[in-house]
Amino acid sequence: MTDDKSLNVIVSGSDSRLPPVLLAHGLFGSAKNLGGLARRMEDSRRVISVDMRNHGESFHDPDHSYAAMAQDLADVITQHGGTADLVGHSMGGKAGMLLALTQPALIRRLVVLDIAPLAYEHSQIRLIEAMQDLDLSGLKLRSDADKRLAKVDEAGVRAFLLQSLDLKADPARWKLNLPVLHELMTQITGWPENAPQGSFDGPTLFVGGARSNYIEAEGEAAIRRFFPQAELRKIDDAGHWLHAEQPRLVADCVAAFLA
């Protein structure tokens, strides 16, 4: 975990006449979650994958607002040339949208995966509480951790959450700042009340999963209001985690838009 207030980054790929591609993951994720997208583009682009604050190897902080996360991304872009194409999933997508609305000069093209600029009523508190309740004593194997996390019914969700469990630490520890994420869950699922009422007029792509309910009529209306140039596409046989469920289709879609 970094001690300063800068995000942990993974840089891959090759230099290009185009700006780098910045990848921002969603809640409970890490830089590695969008690895399929990174591998798809790194032959022709510089790719910067980040651990968002309170996730992965990045710093822990009591502020998990979208304004703070957007500024984190702005700082990364400034450090890597001053302009980027930004791809964000869910929480990372909201941070990317706010950045585009507040500092549009930093963003050449924006891609948002399965989220809209509005507040949602769902909560992930149950997952945080399941992680907080996990008995970490003596844990050395991920398979044992999976058994202890059995109160989370979905095997795929357990596997995803356990990617953030550091079994090399003694004792094992969560890389996620669970207390802050728990306290600020309403803020994370929400949309900033003080968000700019203007619009981002640059090229923007919203990609949703056909089986997801994150982008429906209300979400589409909000997208059109804030991002008038937006293209909307749906990926068949995919839900909210579309980049994991249909990695090739999503990667091809994003790469073509950013080319």
MOTA-V849580 format. One line per field, one symbol per residue. ss: DSSP state (2 for helix, 1 for strand, 0 for the rest). phi: phi as a letter, one per 30 degrees, with the letter a starting at -180 (. if undefined). psi: psi as a letter, one per 30 degrees, with the letter a starting at -180 (. if undefined). A space follows every 10 residues. Layout:
ss->???
phi->???
psi->???
This chain:
ss->0000000111 1110000001 1111000000 2222222222 2000011111 1000000000 0000022222 2222222220 0001111110 2222222222 2202221111 1110000000 0000222222 2220000000 0222222200 0000222222 2200110000 0011000222 2220222220 0000000000 0011111110 0000002222 2222220001 1111100000 0222202222 222222220
phi->.dddcbddbb cbibdbdddd cccbdceica eddcdddddd cddbbdcccc ddeibhcddc adcbdddddd dedddddddb jjbadcbbch eddddddddd dcbdddcdbb bbchabdadc cdbceddddd dddddcdidb cdddddddcd dddddddedd dddccddddb debddddddd dddceddddc bedcdecdbc cddbbcccdd cccdbceddd ddddddbdcd ccbccdhbcd cedcdbdddd ddddddddd
psi->kkfahkkklj klalklflll kkkjlakgal efegeeeeee fffflkkjkl klkglbgllk kfjhlfeeee eeeeeeeefh ffklkkkkkc eeeeeeeeee feifffkekk kkjhllilkl flkgeeeeee eefkjfkgkf keeeeeefgf fjejeeeeee effgkjfflj lklkfkieee eeegeeeefa kkfgkkgalj glkkkkjlkf glgfjaeeee eeeeefifgk kkkkjlhkbe hefeeieeee eeeeeeef.
